């Protein structure tokens, strides 16, 4: 195979595959339908052959029981003919020399006629029934009738041959039924083939979507790898910048003017936001690649909450808000990753301060039941509408309203918070009314004894 042919196959294998299916599946359906109809027709033919032979055997048994007159013979023939609608001919023949004379018949006009058919001679000399398919072509109608012709010797009670039974059982009714079945089958077949072709034609589009999805996954993986690499590379220069800014603000490089200090503080705030963003991106990458390690230990939740409260006290005062801390005295220790739990509380408190312009912020904790502690962060801020709450924990989602303009953020904090809570075995919820305030609360398992560190690799 030439290189061009290989390239063509690689680029168009979905279309080629679809074309092969479009040809192969309809052909398979057609073959199966034709085979089934043919088998059905053969089964009918065999069934009617057996029926014709059975009629002959029943008549032969009646004939052998006793001597019968020609009148009784004719009456019996007519009785069987009336009971069996498919009999086109039913004759009883007696030998006369080398030929046979019709002694009784469904068509009384034939009585007395000579019948010189070769099957009569063969059946008589062999002493057994002959069943064969015969065709009668109508010269005026473009149709061919089929018959099962049975020729059978009739014996008396002494097993001596006395006469011949000859009957023609028409397959016309069955042929009509088969034709109707064929017509319906071919109609269904045509519809089925059309549907299959349409589905297979649509399947090429599905192949395109599958290939596109695969490419998107590859791009997504490359994006995650790039973010992880870039974030790691950014951490070192950011740390260096923050270090030098801190030294400059502390006067290690000489006294700065008031304007210089103001500008450096702005730079420090921007650098801190950049560092926070890089850390968020790293956490997203670790979580999505299941590389974030969670080591649960016994954590004094009360002490941690008070520590975070003290940390936020100054920020709350700067915004002229009040801070309430309501922690149960008998709050039990929790089983959590200490750093991750602190990050969760800081994220929720940071959001509360960020989106609250006036009023108060409350941080509360109490034992929910025998298994969990419930930690709540409540504010009297902007609040969140019902539609926005459904997407609040989605990655990169931020509430976009006139009130939130100018408030910076990446939309990663709550997504990371939710992942961390769930990794430690808890759940997070939100209640909020627009322009009234929000309440975020999550559960964390109570510490019940020594456990091995759990790692999510």
Secondary structure by P-SEA (a helix, b strand, c coil): ccaaaaaaaaacaaaaaaaaaaacaaaaaaaaaaaaaaaaaaaaaaaaaaaaaaaaaaaaaaaacccccaaaaaaaaaaaaaacccccbbbbbbbccccccccccccccccccccccaaaaaaaaacbbbbbbbbbbcccccbbbbbbbbbbbbbcccccccbbbbbbbbaaaaaaaaaaaaaaaaaaaaaaaaaaaaaaaaaaaaaaaaaaaaaaaaaaaaaaaaaaaaaaaaaaaaaaaaaaaaaaaacccccccaaaaaaaaaaaaaaaaaaaaaaaaaaaaaaaaccbbbbbcccaaaaaaaaaaaaaaaaaaaacbbbbbbbbccbbbbbcaaaaaaaaaaaaaaaaaaaccccbbbbbbccccccbbbbbbbcccccccaaaaaacccccccccccccccccccccaaaaaaaaaaaaccccccccccccbbbbbbccccccccccccccc
